[in-house]
Amino acid sequence: MATEAAPGRLVNEDQVFHHRAVVGVLDGVTAPDGLETGCVHGPAWYARQLVTHLKGAIDDAPAAPLTKLLGVAIERVMLDHPMCDLANPSTPAATVCLIRDAGTELEYLILCDNSLIVDTGNETALLVDDRFARAVQQIRKDYLVGDVPIGSEAHQIRLRAASTRKRELTNTPDGYWIAAANPEAAEHAVTGRLPLRGQGAVRRAVLLTDGASCAVDVFGLYDWTALLDVVTDRGPQELIRQVRLAETADFEGHVQPRFKSHDDATVALCLFDEENR
């Protein structure tokens, strides 16, 4: 596992953990300056608390469905800050990707824009929750056109406007779902099971926050199979290093328009040995 705050940022809003048979990566949602969240806490605090309560939920019920574990954790975090306005649609939130080794199967849960890449020997598969991308597609077209430098006042105005519009889509059936202050969101996660034995068994899996998956889907450094190979052969930190080089080369976001010059990045690699099962 590797996780790294964006250069120049003191706090990492990502989280990664391995607890019992569960591995997870989470990405706290950054709130732009000037956007009222109704909460005295930030996304880094929320992501940390969610991991703490996920571990507790796993200890309480190791075999419970991943959706149930996440729902319990969301509810427990809500109890950690009852004086905050949890009804505010910009309340601290986090994307989530979880996998669990269930012996003969790999269970997975994806909520919002984290990515899970799996290698079954014959193919590499990308597993995502694409509702966020679809929901904000028009917002990105309106505000991410690469004509103003990232960090400029004009860019900050667009960032706040985009975030305000995204508020209307958060945790709604016509928008997208994310871990925030609504345990119901867990039931809307993308879930599934993949074999860990026999034909088509998963051999490798890598969990990514969008600050790491951008190596492929933003910067086009390589395809998903090559990403798996980089992480397996050279380690998760190498992927993050290459992302940093790409971010720096287009620091102002003219070539690859995006909301940040750099982002927190997190990678978790899991290797499975079928012969030992």
C-alpha positions as CSV (number, residue, x, y, z in Angstrom):
1,M,0.0,0.0,0.0
2,A,1.1,3.6,-0.6
3,T,-0.7,6.9,0.1
4,E,0.6,10.4,-0.4
5,A,-0.8,13.9,0.1
6,A,-0.7,16.2,-2.8
7,P,2.6,18.2,-2.9
8,G,2.2,21.3,-0.8
9,R,-0.7,19.9,1.2
10,L,-0.1,19.2,4.9
11,V,-3.0,16.8,5.3
12,N,-3.7,13.7,3.3
13,E,-7.5,13.4,2.7
14,D,-7.0,9.8,1.4
15,Q,-7.0,6.7,3.6
16,V,-5.9,3.1,3.0
17,F,-6.3,0.1,5.3
18,H,-6.0,-3.7,5.6
19,H,-8.1,-5.2,8.4
20,R,-8.8,-8.9,8.7
21,A,-9.8,-10.0,5.2
22,V,-10.8,-6.5,4.0
23,V,-8.7,-4.0,2.1
24,G,-10.0,-0.5,1.4
25,V,-9.1,2.9,-0.1
26,L,-11.1,6.1,0.6
27,D,-10.8,9.6,-0.7
28,G,-12.1,12.5,1.3
29,V,-14.0,15.0,-0.9
30,T,-12.2,18.4,-0.9
31,A,-14.4,21.4,-0.2
32,P,-13.3,24.5,-2.1
33,D,-12.7,27.7,-0.1
34,G,-15.8,29.7,0.4
35,L,-18.2,26.7,0.2
36,E,-20.3,26.3,3.4
37,T,-20.3,22.7,4.6
38,G,-22.2,23.1,7.8
39,C,-19.5,21.1,9.6
40,V,-16.5,22.1,11.7
41,H,-14.6,19.0,10.5
42,G,-12.9,18.4,7.1
43,P,-12.7,15.6,4.6
44,A,-9.5,14.2,6.1
45,W,-11.2,13.8,9.5
46,Y,-14.2,12.2,7.9
47,A,-12.1,9.7,6.0
48,R,-10.2,8.8,9.1
49,Q,-13.3,8.3,11.2
50,L,-14.9,6.2,8.5
51,V,-11.9,3.9,8.4
52,T,-12.0,3.6,12.2
53,H,-15.6,2.7,12.2
54,L,-15.3,0.3,9.3
55,K,-12.7,-1.6,11.2
56,G,-15.0,-1.7,14.2
57,A,-17.9,-2.9,12.1
58,I,-15.7,-5.6,10.6
59,D,-14.7,-6.8,14.1
60,D,-18.4,-6.8,15.2
61,A,-19.6,-8.8,12.1
62,P,-16.8,-10.1,9.9
63,A,-19.1,-11.9,7.5
64,A,-21.7,-9.1,7.1
65,P,-22.2,-7.8,3.6
66,L,-19.8,-5.0,2.6
67,T,-22.8,-2.7,2.1
68,K,-23.9,-3.4,5.7
69,L,-20.5,-2.7,7.1
70,L,-20.2,0.6,5.2
71,G,-23.7,1.6,6.3
72,V,-22.9,0.9,9.9
73,A,-19.7,2.9,9.7
74,I,-21.4,5.9,8.1
75,E,-24.0,5.9,10.8
76,R,-21.4,5.7,13.5
77,V,-19.5,8.7,12.0
78,M,-22.7,10.7,12.1
79,L,-22.8,10.1,15.9
80,D,-19.3,11.5,16.1
81,H,-20.4,15.1,15.1
82,P,-24.0,15.5,16.1
83,M,-23.7,19.3,16.5
84,C,-22.8,19.7,12.8
85,D,-25.4,20.3,10.1
86,L,-25.4,16.8,8.6
87,A,-28.3,17.8,6.2
88,N,-26.0,20.1,4.3
89,P,-25.3,18.5,0.9
90,S,-21.6,19.6,1.2
91,T,-21.1,17.9,4.6
92,P,-17.7,16.0,4.6
93,A,-17.8,12.9,2.5
94,A,-15.6,10.2,1.0
95,T,-15.4,7.8,-1.9
96,V,-14.9,4.2,-1.0
97,C,-13.5,1.0,-2.6
98,L,-13.5,-2.2,-0.5
99,I,-12.5,-5.8,-1.3
100,R,-12.8,-8.9,0.9
101,D,-11.1,-12.2,0.5
102,A,-13.9,-14.6,1.2
103,G,-11.9,-17.8,0.5
104,T,-13.2,-18.9,-2.9
105,E,-14.5,-15.5,-3.9
106,L,-13.4,-11.9,-3.9
107,E,-16.2,-9.6,-2.8
108,Y,-16.0,-5.9,-3.8
109,L,-17.8,-2.6,-3.2
110,I,-17.3,0.6,-5.0
111,L,-18.9,3.9,-4.2
112,C,-18.3,7.0,-6.3
113,D,-15.0,7.5,-8.3
114,N,-12.5,5.1,-6.9
115,S,-11.3,2.3,-9.2
116,L,-10.7,-1.5,-8.9
117,I,-8.5,-3.2,-11.5
118,V,-8.4,-7.0,-11.5
119,D,-6.2,-9.4,-13.4
120,T,-7.7,-12.9,-14.1
121,G,-4.8,-14.1,-16.2
122,N,-6.7,-13.9,-19.4
123,E,-7.8,-10.3,-19.1
124,T,-7.6,-7.1,-17.1
125,A,-11.0,-5.7,-16.0
126,L,-11.8,-2.2,-14.8
127,L,-14.5,-2.1,-12.2
128,V,-16.0,1.4,-11.4
129,D,-19.1,3.2,-10.2
130,D,-19.6,5.4,-13.3
131,R,-22.6,7.3,-11.9
132,F,-20.5,10.1,-10.7
133,A,-18.8,10.6,-14.0
134,R,-22.1,10.5,-15.8
135,A,-23.8,12.8,-13.3
136,V,-21.1,15.5,-13.5
137,Q,-20.3,15.2,-17.2
138,Q,-22.0,18.4,-18.2
139,I,-20.5,20.3,-15.2
140,R,-17.1,19.2,-16.3
141,K,-17.8,20.4,-19.9
142,D,-18.9,23.8,-18.5
143,Y,-16.0,24.4,-16.2
144,L,-13.0,22.2,-17.2
145,V,-12.0,23.6,-20.5
146,G,-8.4,24.3,-19.8
147,D,-8.5,28.0,-20.8
148,V,-7.5,29.3,-17.3
149,P,-4.7,28.2,-15.1
150,I,-5.4,25.9,-12.1
151,G,-5.2,28.0,-9.0
152,S,-6.0,31.3,-10.6
153,E,-8.9,33.4,-9.3
154,A,-11.0,32.5,-12.4
155,H,-10.3,28.8,-11.8
156,Q,-11.3,29.1,-8.2
157,I,-14.6,30.8,-9.1
158,R,-15.3,28.0,-11.5
159,L,-14.4,25.4,-8.9
160,R,-16.9,26.9,-6.4
161,A,-19.6,27.1,-9.1
162,A,-19.0,23.4,-10.1
163,S,-19.2,22.3,-6.4
164,T,-22.4,24.2,-5.9
165,R,-24.0,22.4,-8.8
166,K,-22.7,19.0,-7.7
167,R,-24.5,19.6,-4.3
168,E,-27.8,19.1,-6.1
169,L,-26.7,15.7,-7.4
170,T,-25.1,14.3,-4.2
171,N,-26.8,11.1,-2.8
172,T,-29.8,11.4,-5.1
173,P,-31.3,8.7,-7.4
174,D,-30.7,10.9,-10.4
175,G,-27.2,11.9,-9.4
176,Y,-24.6,9.8,-7.6
177,W,-24.0,8.2,-4.2
178,I,-21.1,8.8,-1.8
179,A,-20.3,8.1,1.9
180,A,-21.4,11.2,3.8
181,A,-24.3,11.5,6.3
182,N,-26.7,9.1,4.8
183,P,-26.2,5.4,5.6
184,E,-28.6,4.5,2.7
185,A,-25.8,5.4,0.3
186,A,-24.1,2.2,1.1
187,E,-27.0,0.2,-0.3
188,H,-26.5,2.0,-3.6
189,A,-22.8,1.0,-4.0
190,V,-21.7,-1.1,-6.9
191,T,-21.0,-4.6,-5.6
192,G,-20.1,-8.0,-6.9
193,R,-18.1,-11.2,-6.5
194,L,-15.3,-12.7,-8.5
195,P,-13.8,-16.2,-8.3
196,L,-10.5,-16.8,-6.5
197,R,-10.3,-20.4,-7.6
198,G,-10.5,-22.1,-11.0
199,Q,-11.0,-20.6,-14.4
200,G,-11.0,-16.8,-14.4
201,A,-9.7,-16.6,-10.8
202,V,-8.4,-13.2,-9.8
203,R,-4.6,-13.2,-9.6
204,R,-4.0,-9.5,-8.9
205,A,-6.2,-6.6,-7.8
206,V,-5.3,-2.9,-7.3
207,L,-7.5,-0.4,-5.6
208,L,-7.0,3.3,-6.6
209,T,-8.3,6.7,-5.6
210,D,-8.8,9.1,-8.5
211,G,-5.5,10.7,-7.7
212,A,-3.8,7.5,-8.8
213,S,-6.1,6.2,-11.5
214,C,-5.6,9.5,-13.3
215,A,-2.3,7.9,-14.6
216,V,-4.6,6.2,-17.1
217,D,-7.9,8.0,-17.4
218,V,-6.5,11.6,-17.3
219,F,-2.9,11.5,-18.4
220,G,-2.9,8.4,-20.5
221,L,0.5,7.2,-19.4
222,Y,-0.4,3.6,-20.1
223,D,-3.4,1.2,-20.1
224,W,-4.8,-0.6,-17.1
225,T,-2.8,-3.8,-17.7
226,A,0.4,-1.8,-17.8
227,L,-0.6,0.1,-14.6
228,L,-1.0,-3.3,-12.9
229,D,2.4,-4.3,-14.0
230,V,4.0,-1.1,-12.8
231,V,2.4,-1.5,-9.4
232,T,3.3,-5.2,-9.2
233,D,6.9,-4.9,-10.5
234,R,8.0,-1.6,-9.1
235,G,5.6,-0.9,-6.2
236,P,2.6,1.4,-5.5
237,Q,4.9,4.3,-4.7
238,E,6.3,4.2,-8.3
239,L,2.8,4.7,-9.7
240,I,2.4,7.8,-7.5
241,R,5.8,9.1,-8.6
242,Q,4.9,8.9,-12.2
243,V,1.6,10.6,-11.6
244,R,3.5,13.5,-9.9
245,L,5.7,13.9,-12.9
246,A,2.7,14.1,-15.2
247,E,0.9,16.6,-12.9
248,T,4.0,18.8,-12.8
249,A,4.5,18.7,-16.5
250,D,1.0,20.2,-17.0
251,F,0.8,22.1,-13.7
252,E,-1.7,24.7,-14.9
253,G,-4.0,22.1,-16.4
254,H,-4.1,23.5,-20.0
255,V,-3.4,20.1,-21.7
256,Q,-5.3,17.9,-19.2
257,P,-8.0,20.2,-17.6
258,R,-8.8,19.2,-14.0
259,F,-9.8,20.9,-10.8
260,K,-6.4,20.5,-9.0
261,S,-2.7,20.7,-10.1
262,H,-2.0,17.8,-7.8
263,D,-4.2,15.4,-5.8
264,D,-3.8,13.0,-2.9
265,A,-3.0,9.6,-4.4
266,T,-3.5,6.1,-2.9
267,V,-2.8,2.6,-4.2
268,A,-3.4,-0.8,-2.6
269,L,-2.1,-3.9,-4.4
270,C,-3.4,-7.4,-3.5
271,L,-1.8,-10.6,-4.9
272,F,-3.7,-13.9,-4.7
273,D,-2.2,-17.4,-4.8
274,E,-4.7,-19.9,-6.0
275,E,-2.5,-22.9,-5.3
276,N,-2.5,-22.2,-1.5
277,R,-6.3,-22.1,-1.3
